[in-house]
């Protein structure tokens, strides 16, 4: 809720019209209308007289704007941690190292700390699962064919590409979820730390 909406809501809750609020504040009706429609930002004095007329403190009117901005900032940091795992496509293990680096920079924020741990836990589990699948695939290929590498494109390479695509899918899916301000990411995976 922005400042204009908060003032409008408080004014209506007090049973005041815009005209009456303007009169009580000693400011013009047009100023009240512009503030409530978010067409102008009130000066500190104007905000103080409006807050006084509504029996509120200035901080109460300004407070949720800061918390909304902080939440948007937290979501952006979580998204950075999540999308940094895409580096793992180019450089093995950077899907774990890059998120850990960005998480450590921002872990003092409780939301970033919690969701960053989810991202890192998923990447660690994905890496371990991928390693297990690749070793199993390589072992089975050797047992079946008797050769370490068979065919034009080794089955291990195909399996690795499929595993990378699965990881990229989850990263993009959760990035889209974060863009809609939904912070429920990797909820089906346990935290490892």
Secondary structure, 3 states (H helix, E strand, C coil): CCHHHHHHHHHHHCCCCHHHHHHHHCCCHHHHHHHHCCCCCCCHHHHHHHHHHCCCCHHHHHHHHHHHHHHHHHHHHHHHHHHHHHHHHCCCCHHHHHHHHHHHHHCCCHHHHHHHHHHHHHHHHHHHHHHHHHHHHHHHHHHHHCCCCCCCCCHHHHHHHHHHHHHHHHHHHHHHHHHCCCCCCCCCCCCCC
